[in-house]
Amino acid sequence: MISNVIDGKVVPAADGRTSEIIDPRTGEVHDTAALSGAADVDAAYEAATEAFRTWRRTTPAERQKLLLALASALEDRAEDLLAAEVRDTGKPEALTRDEEITVGIDQLRYFAGMARSLEGSAAGEYLAGHTSYVRREPVGVVGQVAPWNYPFMMAIWKVAPALAAGCTVVLKSSDTTPGSAALVGEIAAGILPPGVLNVLAGDRETGKLVVAHPAAAQVSITGSTGAGKQVAAAAAPDVKRVHLELGGKAPAIVFGDADLDATVEGIVVGAFFNAGQDCTAVTRILAHSSIADALEAKLVEAIADVTTGPDVEDPFYGPLNNAQQLDRVSSVVANLPSHARVVTGGARIGEKGYYYAPTLVAGVRQDDDVVQQETFGPVVTLQTFETESEAIELANDVDFGLASSVWTKDHGTAHRCSIELDFGCVWVNTHIPLVAEMPHGGFKQSGYGKDLSHYGLEDYTRIKHVMHAHG
């Protein structure tokens, strides 16, 4: 059974309740997990609150040493973490090892170093007879909710900067993918002081309790825009600080001078990696009319080589995470307007598990739901444009503002688009790579706050002005 980790101890839910965990490759139960309630959430926050009294006083060097030790311990257990991740998500082993487990551990090491790199204003006499300086302090106890699309890596994105900043954490994993986060908590219990990192398994009600708890000074969620709005509302009565990494509807703008072979290769990876269950995934291709037909033909050819399904030995992507997500993606395609056409894909693969074919939809219009709303699956649309200004208008004309890409050989075009695109990330001739040193986060209904980089660390700090009168 997958348990909680509270105050450095591995424990079941206080009332003994459990939930079933489904392997999305088969649709069958493979484990059970603690179903945490109010007593468990209270206990986790009590432990985090007590631990914060001393953790906030540790030096950056001490925090770095412990976080580096945790990274090494996670590396030693990498295959166990991988096994837990694959059981809960159904992802391909090799890609998950290389792109998520290894990368997540490296990101933890990055934040361990950043613990010693916080910067502030120089002390100075800004008022005659007085000296001022700025203290940057940990914000306090933080409640966090991780998603199911990248369970291990998103847990690291959340806990690493918070712990490096001197905060303590109550982390709630997704109800469908609790395994790797619970293992992180268990490993951390042997390294970090008790109560510094508490990990809870549970359902949506557990998550609501975590974000609404009065002991939390800040709450952070990675999830849908709808979930983010609920979190912001729950945090409002206590005026908690809120960190939201929400949905996306990323455009890939392909200009007439783009290298079509390289563009198609990049877009296919950007659209279908992790079954499109990525808020930064390519979901809308905007192609200049002069190359649209050629691009479509090349996309069809490339998509035919994208492998997935219950009987594929080494697939490019695995199943959708759960039955509800399969129903959602299937419904989006089934309810396309009559003017849209499914160029390729558009169907479930097999009867076992939650697999869905890589899908390209053309003939869509800007106000179609498939263009405006997040599908979060292996479905990408194709539209055309005539001018650069039209491409920018179409790209920006959605509620989301997380990620985008521009495909062109012209540096002037790339620079102009990077200025005008209303997205937190603009890739040029690539789509989807992330690095620990650069910020990740969006605009508009994609949320606010940054993950990764020193901006991610600063999001878990507060700024205090201190002024001394002379004499």
C-alpha positions as CSV (number, residue, x, y, z in Angstrom):
1,M,0.0,0.0,0.0
2,I,1.1,3.6,-0.7
3,S,1.2,5.5,2.6
4,N,1.5,9.0,3.8
5,V,4.7,10.5,5.3
6,I,4.0,12.8,8.2
7,D,6.5,14.2,10.7
8,G,9.2,11.8,9.3
9,K,7.0,8.7,9.7
10,V,5.4,6.5,7.1
11,V,1.8,6.1,8.2
12,P,-1.6,5.1,6.8
13,A,-4.6,7.4,6.8
14,A,-5.8,8.0,10.3
15,D,-9.2,6.5,9.7
16,G,-7.7,3.6,7.6
17,R,-9.4,4.6,4.4
18,T,-7.8,3.7,1.1
19,S,-8.4,4.2,-2.6
20,E,-7.6,2.0,-5.6
21,I,-4.8,2.9,-8.0
22,I,-5.3,1.9,-11.6
23,D,-2.6,1.0,-14.1
24,P,-3.6,2.9,-17.2
25,R,-1.9,0.4,-19.4
26,T,-4.5,-2.2,-18.4
27,G,-7.3,-0.4,-16.7
28,E,-6.8,-2.7,-13.7
29,V,-6.1,-2.1,-10.0
30,H,-2.4,-2.4,-9.2
31,D,-2.2,-0.9,-5.7
32,T,-4.1,0.9,-3.0
33,A,-3.2,4.3,-1.4
34,A,-4.0,6.1,1.8
35,L,-7.1,8.3,1.4
36,S,-6.2,11.2,3.6
37,G,-8.8,13.1,5.5
38,A,-9.0,16.2,7.8
39,A,-7.1,14.4,10.6
40,D,-4.2,13.6,8.3
41,V,-4.0,17.1,6.8
42,D,-4.1,18.6,10.3
43,A,-1.3,16.3,11.4
44,A,0.8,17.2,8.4
45,Y,0.4,20.9,8.9
46,E,1.1,20.6,12.7
47,A,4.4,18.8,11.9
48,A,5.3,21.3,9.2
49,T,4.5,24.2,11.5
50,E,6.7,22.9,14.3
51,A,9.5,22.0,11.9
52,F,9.5,25.5,10.4
53,R,10.6,27.0,13.7
54,T,14.0,25.4,13.2
55,W,14.2,24.8,9.5
56,R,13.8,28.6,8.8
57,R,16.9,29.2,10.9
58,T,19.2,26.7,9.1
59,T,21.9,28.3,7.0
60,P,21.7,28.1,3.2
61,A,24.8,25.9,3.4
62,E,23.0,23.5,5.7
63,R,20.0,23.3,3.5
64,Q,22.2,22.8,0.4
65,K,24.0,19.9,2.1
66,L,20.8,18.1,3.0
67,L,19.2,18.7,-0.4
68,L,22.3,17.4,-2.1
69,A,22.1,14.3,0.2
70,L,18.5,13.8,-0.8
71,A,19.3,14.1,-4.5
72,S,22.0,11.4,-4.1
73,A,19.6,9.2,-2.2
74,L,17.0,9.6,-4.9
75,E,19.6,8.7,-7.5
76,D,20.4,5.6,-5.6
77,R,16.7,4.7,-5.7
78,A,16.2,5.8,-9.3
79,E,15.0,2.4,-10.5
80,D,12.5,2.2,-7.7
81,L,11.2,5.7,-8.4
82,L,11.0,4.7,-12.1
83,A,9.0,1.6,-11.3
84,A,6.6,3.5,-9.2
85,E,6.2,6.2,-11.9
86,V,5.6,3.7,-14.7
87,R,3.1,1.7,-12.7
88,D,1.0,4.8,-12.0
89,T,1.3,6.5,-15.4
90,G,2.0,3.7,-17.9
91,K,4.8,5.7,-19.5
92,P,7.6,4.1,-21.5
93,E,10.4,3.2,-19.2
94,A,13.4,4.5,-21.1
95,L,11.9,8.0,-21.8
96,T,10.7,8.3,-18.3
97,R,14.1,7.4,-16.9
98,D,16.0,9.8,-19.1
99,E,13.5,12.7,-19.4
100,E,11.9,12.7,-15.9
101,I,13.6,10.8,-13.2
102,T,17.2,11.8,-14.1
103,V,16.1,15.4,-15.0
104,G,14.1,15.7,-11.8
105,I,17.1,14.7,-9.6
106,D,19.2,17.2,-11.5
107,Q,16.7,20.0,-10.9
108,L,16.8,19.2,-7.2
109,R,20.6,19.6,-7.3
110,Y,20.1,23.0,-9.0
111,F,17.9,24.2,-6.2
112,A,20.3,22.9,-3.6
113,G,22.8,25.3,-5.2
114,M,20.3,28.1,-5.4
115,A,19.8,27.9,-1.7
116,R,23.1,29.8,-1.4
117,S,22.4,32.3,-4.2
118,L,19.6,34.5,-3.1
119,E,20.3,38.2,-3.9
120,G,19.0,41.5,-2.5
121,S,19.5,45.2,-2.5
122,A,22.7,46.7,-1.1
123,A,22.4,48.3,2.3
124,G,22.5,52.1,2.0
125,E,21.5,55.4,3.5
126,Y,18.3,56.3,1.5
127,L,17.2,58.7,4.2
128,A,19.6,60.9,6.0
129,G,20.6,59.4,9.4
130,H,19.1,56.0,8.6
131,T,20.5,52.8,7.0
132,S,18.2,50.4,5.2
133,Y,18.6,46.9,4.0
134,V,16.4,44.1,2.7
135,R,15.9,40.7,4.3
136,R,14.6,37.8,2.1
137,E,12.9,35.3,4.3
138,P,11.1,32.0,3.7
139,V,7.4,32.6,3.3
140,G,6.4,29.9,5.8
141,V,4.6,26.6,5.7
142,V,3.5,25.8,2.1
143,G,0.7,23.6,0.9
144,Q,1.3,22.1,-2.6
145,V,-0.8,19.9,-5.0
146,A,1.0,18.0,-7.7
147,P,-0.5,16.8,-11.0
148,W,-0.7,13.4,-12.6
149,N,1.0,14.1,-15.9
150,Y,4.6,14.3,-14.4
151,P,4.2,13.0,-10.9
152,F,7.8,12.8,-9.8
153,M,9.2,15.8,-11.7
154,M,6.4,18.1,-10.7
155,A,6.8,17.0,-7.0
156,I,10.5,18.1,-7.3
157,W,9.5,21.4,-9.0
158,K,7.4,22.1,-6.0
159,V,9.3,20.9,-3.0
160,A,12.8,21.7,-4.1
161,P,12.6,25.6,-4.3
162,A,10.3,25.7,-1.2
163,L,12.8,23.7,0.9
164,A,15.8,25.5,-0.5
165,A,14.2,28.8,0.5
166,G,13.7,27.6,4.1
167,C,10.0,26.7,3.9
168,T,8.4,23.5,5.1
169,V,6.0,21.6,2.9
170,V,2.8,19.6,2.9
171,L,2.6,18.0,-0.5
172,K,-0.5,16.3,-1.8
173,S,0.1,14.0,-4.8
174,S,-2.5,13.3,-7.5
175,D,-5.1,10.7,-6.6
176,T,-4.2,8.6,-9.6
177,T,-0.4,8.8,-9.3
178,P,0.7,8.9,-5.7
179,G,3.5,6.3,-5.8
180,S,6.7,8.2,-6.7
181,A,5.8,11.2,-4.4
182,A,5.3,8.8,-1.5
183,L,8.6,7.2,-2.2
184,V,10.3,10.7,-2.3
185,G,8.7,11.4,1.1
186,E,9.9,8.1,2.5
187,I,13.5,8.6,1.3
188,A,13.5,12.2,2.6
189,A,12.3,11.1,6.0
190,G,15.8,9.5,6.5
191,I,17.6,12.7,5.6
192,L,15.6,15.8,6.4
193,P,14.5,16.8,9.9
194,P,11.0,15.4,10.8
195,G,8.2,17.6,9.5
196,V,10.1,19.5,6.9
197,L,8.6,17.5,4.1
198,N,5.2,15.8,4.6
199,V,3.6,13.9,1.7
200,L,-0.1,13.0,1.6
201,A,-2.0,10.7,-0.8
202,G,-5.7,11.3,-1.3
203,D,-8.4,12.6,-3.6
204,R,-9.8,16.0,-4.6
205,E,-11.3,16.5,-1.1
206,T,-7.9,15.9,0.4
207,G,-6.5,18.6,-2.0
208,K,-9.2,21.0,-1.0
209,L,-8.3,20.5,2.7
210,V,-4.6,21.1,1.9
211,V,-5.1,24.4,0.1
212,A,-7.7,25.8,2.5
213,H,-5.8,24.9,5.7
214,P,-5.2,28.0,7.9
215,A,-1.7,26.9,8.7
216,A,-0.5,27.4,5.1
217,A,1.1,30.7,4.4
218,Q,1.2,29.9,0.6
219,V,-0.4,27.3,-1.6
220,S,0.8,26.0,-5.0
221,I,-0.9,23.9,-7.6
222,T,-0.1,22.6,-11.0
223,G,-3.4,21.6,-12.7
224,S,-6.2,22.8,-14.8
225,T,-7.4,26.4,-14.9
226,G,-10.6,25.4,-13.3
227,A,-8.7,23.8,-10.4
228,G,-6.5,26.9,-10.1
229,K,-9.6,29.1,-9.8
230,Q,-10.9,27.0,-7.0
231,V,-7.5,27.1,-5.2
232,A,-7.4,30.9,-5.5
233,A,-10.9,31.2,-4.1
234,A,-10.0,28.8,-1.2
235,A,-6.9,30.8,-0.4
236,A,-8.7,34.2,-0.5
237,P,-10.3,34.1,3.0
238,D,-6.9,33.9,4.7
239,V,-5.2,36.0,2.0
240,K,-2.7,33.2,1.4
241,R,-0.1,33.7,-1.3
242,V,-0.9,31.6,-4.3
243,H,1.3,30.0,-7.0
244,L,-0.6,28.7,-10.0
245,E,0.8,26.7,-13.0
246,L,-2.3,26.0,-15.0
247,G,-3.5,25.0,-18.5
248,G,-2.1,25.9,-21.9
249,K,-3.1,26.0,-25.6
250,A,0.3,26.4,-27.2
251,P,0.5,27.5,-30.8
252,A,3.3,26.6,-33.2
253,I,3.6,29.3,-35.9
254,V,5.2,28.0,-39.1
255,F,6.3,30.6,-41.6
256,G,6.8,30.0,-45.3
257,D,10.6,29.9,-45.1
258,A,10.7,27.3,-42.3
259,D,12.7,24.1,-42.8
260,L,9.7,21.8,-43.1
261,D,11.4,18.5,-42.3
262,A,13.0,19.9,-39.1
263,T,9.7,21.7,-38.2
264,V,7.6,18.6,-38.6
265,E,10.0,16.6,-36.5
266,G,9.9,19.2,-33.7
267,I,6.2,19.7,-33.8
268,V,5.5,16.0,-33.6
269,V,7.6,15.6,-30.5
270,G,6.1,18.8,-29.0
271,A,2.6,17.6,-29.7
272,F,2.7,13.9,-28.8
273,F,5.3,13.5,-26.1
274,N,3.6,12.1,-23.0
275,A,0.5,11.6,-25.1
276,G,0.0,15.3,-25.3
277,Q,-0.6,15.4,-21.5
278,D,1.6,18.5,-21.1
279,C,0.4,22.1,-20.6
280,T,3.2,23.3,-22.9
281,A,2.4,20.7,-25.7
282,V,1.8,21.9,-29.3
283,T,-1.9,22.0,-29.6
284,R,-2.4,24.5,-32.5
285,I,-0.4,24.6,-35.7
286,L,-0.7,27.9,-37.5
287,A,0.8,27.4,-41.0
288,H,1.4,30.1,-43.7
289,S,-0.9,29.3,-46.6
290,S,2.0,28.9,-49.0
291,I,3.3,25.8,-47.2
292,A,0.1,24.5,-45.4
293,D,-0.6,21.6,-47.8
294,A,3.0,20.5,-47.8
295,L,3.2,20.7,-44.1
296,E,0.0,18.7,-43.6
297,A,1.3,16.0,-45.9
298,K,4.6,15.8,-44.0
299,L,2.8,15.7,-40.7
300,V,0.6,12.8,-41.8
301,E,3.7,10.9,-42.8
302,A,5.6,11.6,-39.6
303,I,2.5,10.9,-37.4
304,A,2.3,7.5,-39.0
305,D,5.7,6.7,-37.3
306,V,4.5,7.7,-33.8
307,T,4.1,4.5,-31.9
308,T,1.6,3.8,-29.0
309,G,-0.8,1.1,-28.0
310,P,-1.2,-1.8,-25.6
311,D,0.8,-4.2,-27.8
312,V,3.6,-1.9,-28.8
313,E,6.9,-3.0,-27.2
314,D,8.7,0.4,-27.1
315,P,6.1,3.1,-27.7
316,F,6.8,6.8,-28.1
317,Y,4.0,7.5,-25.7
318,G,1.9,5.5,-23.4
319,P,-1.8,5.6,-22.4
320,L,-3.8,8.6,-21.2
321,N,-3.7,8.7,-17.5
322,N,-7.2,7.6,-16.6
323,A,-10.5,6.6,-17.9
324,Q,-12.0,10.1,-17.4
325,Q,-9.2,11.6,-19.5
326,L,-9.8,9.0,-22.3
327,D,-13.5,9.9,-22.3
328,R,-12.6,13.6,-22.4
329,V,-10.3,13.3,-25.4
330,S,-12.6,11.0,-27.2
331,S,-15.5,13.5,-26.7
332,V,-13.5,16.4,-28.0
333,V,-12.9,14.5,-31.3
334,A,-16.4,13.0,-31.5
335,N,-18.0,16.5,-31.1
336,L,-15.9,18.3,-33.7
337,P,-17.9,20.7,-35.9
338,S,-18.9,19.6,-39.3
339,H,-16.4,21.9,-41.0
340,A,-13.5,20.2,-39.2
341,R,-11.9,17.1,-40.6
342,V,-9.8,14.4,-38.9
343,V,-6.8,14.1,-41.1
344,T,-5.3,11.1,-39.2
345,G,-6.0,9.4,-35.9
346,G,-9.1,10.3,-34.0
347,A,-9.8,7.0,-32.2
348,R,-9.0,4.8,-29.2
349,I,-6.4,2.1,-29.8
350,G,-7.3,-1.3,-28.4
351,E,-9.7,-2.2,-25.7
352,K,-7.2,-2.7,-22.9
353,G,-5.9,0.5,-21.2
354,Y,-6.4,4.1,-22.1
355,Y,-4.6,4.5,-25.4
356,Y,-5.5,7.1,-28.0
357,A,-4.1,7.6,-31.5
358,P,-2.0,10.6,-32.4
359,T,-4.6,12.9,-34.1
360,L,-4.4,15.8,-36.5
361,V,-7.5,17.9,-37.2
362,A,-7.7,20.4,-40.0
363,G,-10.3,22.8,-41.3
364,V,-10.9,24.3,-37.8
365,R,-12.0,27.8,-37.1
366,Q,-10.7,30.1,-34.4
367,D,-13.9,30.0,-32.2
368,D,-14.1,26.2,-32.3
369,D,-13.9,24.5,-28.8
370,V,-11.0,22.3,-30.1
371,V,-9.1,25.5,-30.8
372,Q,-10.1,27.4,-27.6
373,Q,-10.2,24.8,-24.9
374,E,-7.5,22.6,-23.5
375,T,-7.8,18.9,-24.6
376,F,-4.7,17.6,-22.8
377,G,-4.3,14.7,-25.1
378,P,-2.6,13.7,-28.4
379,V,-4.8,16.0,-30.5
380,V,-3.4,18.9,-32.6
381,T,-5.2,21.3,-34.9
382,L,-4.0,22.9,-38.1
383,Q,-5.0,26.4,-39.3
384,T,-3.6,28.7,-41.9
385,F,-2.7,32.4,-42.0
386,E,-1.6,34.9,-44.6
387,T,0.4,37.6,-42.8
388,E,2.6,37.8,-39.7
389,S,0.1,40.0,-37.9
390,E,-2.7,37.5,-38.6
391,A,-0.6,34.7,-37.2
392,I,0.1,36.7,-34.0
393,E,-3.6,37.6,-33.6
394,L,-4.7,33.9,-34.0
395,A,-2.0,32.7,-31.6
396,N,-2.9,35.2,-28.9
397,D,-6.6,34.8,-29.3
398,V,-7.1,32.2,-26.5
399,D,-7.5,32.4,-22.8
400,F,-4.2,30.7,-22.1
401,G,-0.7,32.1,-22.2
402,L,1.8,29.5,-21.2
403,A,4.0,28.4,-24.2
404,S,4.4,29.0,-27.9
405,S,6.9,28.4,-30.7
406,V,7.9,30.1,-33.9
407,W,9.4,28.3,-36.9
408,T,11.4,30.4,-39.4
409,K,14.8,31.0,-40.8
410,D,14.4,34.8,-40.4
411,H,15.8,36.2,-37.2
412,G,13.8,39.4,-37.6
413,T,10.6,37.4,-37.8
414,A,11.6,35.4,-34.7
415,H,12.4,38.5,-32.7
416,R,9.2,40.4,-33.6
417,C,7.1,37.3,-32.8
418,S,8.9,36.8,-29.5
419,I,7.9,40.3,-28.5
420,E,4.3,40.1,-29.6
421,L,3.4,36.6,-28.5
422,D,1.5,36.7,-25.2
423,F,3.0,33.6,-23.7
424,G,5.4,32.9,-20.8
425,C,7.7,31.0,-23.1
426,V,8.5,31.5,-26.8
427,W,10.6,28.8,-28.4
428,V,12.2,29.4,-31.8
429,N,12.7,26.4,-34.1
430,T,12.1,24.0,-31.2
431,H,9.3,23.3,-28.9
432,I,9.1,21.7,-25.3
433,P,12.7,21.6,-24.0
434,L,13.1,23.1,-20.5
435,V,16.1,23.8,-18.4
436,A,16.4,24.3,-14.6
437,E,18.1,27.7,-15.1
438,M,15.2,29.3,-17.0
439,P,11.7,30.1,-15.6
440,H,8.6,28.2,-16.5
441,G,5.2,29.9,-16.0
442,G,2.4,31.6,-18.0
443,F,0.2,34.6,-18.4
444,K,-3.6,35.1,-18.5
445,Q,-5.5,31.9,-17.4
446,S,-2.3,29.9,-17.5
447,G,-1.7,31.2,-14.0
448,Y,1.0,33.2,-12.2
449,G,4.3,32.5,-10.4
450,K,7.3,30.7,-11.9
451,D,8.7,27.2,-11.6
452,L,12.4,26.5,-12.1
453,S,15.2,29.1,-12.1
454,H,16.0,31.7,-9.4
455,Y,12.5,33.1,-10.0
456,G,11.0,29.8,-8.8
457,L,13.0,30.0,-5.6
458,E,12.1,33.7,-5.0
459,D,8.4,32.7,-5.2
460,Y,8.8,31.0,-1.9
461,T,10.3,34.0,-0.2
462,R,9.0,37.2,1.3
463,I,10.8,40.6,1.4
464,K,11.3,42.6,4.6
465,H,12.6,46.1,4.8
466,V,14.7,46.9,7.8
467,M,15.7,50.5,8.7
468,H,18.1,51.5,11.5
469,A,18.3,55.1,12.8
470,H,21.8,56.3,13.3
471,G,22.9,57.2,16.8
